[in-house]
């Protein structure tokens, strides 16, 4: 059973617009969440993270929002650029105190020029 | 820093053959992770090591899979015998010690095809 779910396998957005990638989780014990970006033929690279004690973390064009009551997090990219086209994975750290991550299945973002 | 190094990058083998995937973590990192990526299940953690000791191997699919970390700079993932359903991309990742960040650094992956 998938504890971390990314229900949209793909998303297309126009350059300059906002990209919103969503992630849902089932386990309220998750204490840390991360987003990774993956280009073809490369390994995933870390993008941004958020602790469960926060509801927002911002880094340049990237913002992650956490809604614990809904067990939902989202990644906002503003403005979107063609170079952002990649597969995005969300991940949750569990159990607390370890560095074991549970990953979602990924969302492929395509930013159209 | 060269980052996490994996070899081979591509492996094509026939069902029943033994396959060995190799990983060199980032120097100074003391946690190492093996993942498998498939379309259906995304990135699955197979096993992870801390200070060369296996901590959690609950993701290893079956006895055909085994992993070792004989020293801090080398790890192997072995599949014996291999089956077509093992075809996937296998990633190795490493993480620095307790004072490091939460992020893991991934290698480029090994694409395994079992015919």
Interface residues (C-beta under 8 A of the other chain):
Chain A: X6 X32 X34 X36 X41 X42 X43 X44 X45 X46 X49 X89 X91 X93 X98 X99 X100 X101 X102 X103 X104 X105 X106
Chain B: X4 X31 X35 X39 X40 X41 X42 X43 X44 X45 X48 X55 X56 X91 X93 X95 X102 X103 X104 X105 X106 X107 X108 X109
